[in-house]
């Protein structure tokens, strides 16, 4: 991902890399290029502007002009600031509950159901947890079947009740089942819609209030560009969620909106999805992502 942005930053920094006399003017020119690259990659305007101002201030403050290797110093500053922009240190998820309840939110097609399975598989195999998946989409029977198939694939139990049309009741029954059967994590997959609407928000908010999850995660398709930021904001306004899951980072995404999400909603990106398989999940590392962006 981020090929576009990476290439552009590379181009912008090329003249500074490793050698050459640097003046205040070409620091300004370079940061302008960096800003343009960020904007082209769909990064929110205000964030791109603040970002490049910080880079410029630091570059001039740290005597890039007199440094022996000004280009490398500049690349380091851009990388540090990019890492900071995406959240600094990696954040984990709260598994302290008995059981820990994790509520998944997001639009239809964002990758919620797939990620619910990936997370269950990750917690089972990497953290020795005993998860239970709960299917709360009462509108699309296919969504329940999909979670059921995922559960079979990773050998994780799935709770569902096709006769029940009340997602709050299903979520509560799922948690009760988890307690009774010794599951220490409950992952609740909810219904999404194709766009943000009041009914979906009211429903997810009702589930959220009723079950008080340890973690509320917002799943978003990284390929949806600037819309991803707007959707994140809409869900965060209602749920005040704990973290973001960026899916489809294996795809041909410009990815710039991903950079903006953390800044706009001030919530960490916790995991990324990198494919359709159950193993295609990674903890989000801001510094690794910055490395990838800068190439
Ligand atoms: P939901 O409606 O939010 O539950 O979304 P789904 O989990 O059904 O995912 C929608 C589509 O995206 C499915 O075809 C998934 O296989 C696919 N998908 C989910 N996550 C990823 C990912 O990280 N990479 C890719 N390439 N596809 C994904």
Boltz pocket constraint, residues with backbone or C-beta under 6 A from the ligand:
constraints:
  - pocket:
      binder: B
      contacts: [[A, 106], [A, 107], [A, 108], [A, 109], [A, 110], [A, 111], [A, 112], [A, 113], [A, 114], [A, 115], [A, 146], [A, 190], [A, 192], [A, 246], [A, 247], [A, 248], [A, 249], [A, 250], [A, 251], [A, 272], [A, 273], [A, 274], [A, 275], [A, 276], [A, 280]]
      max_distance: 6.0
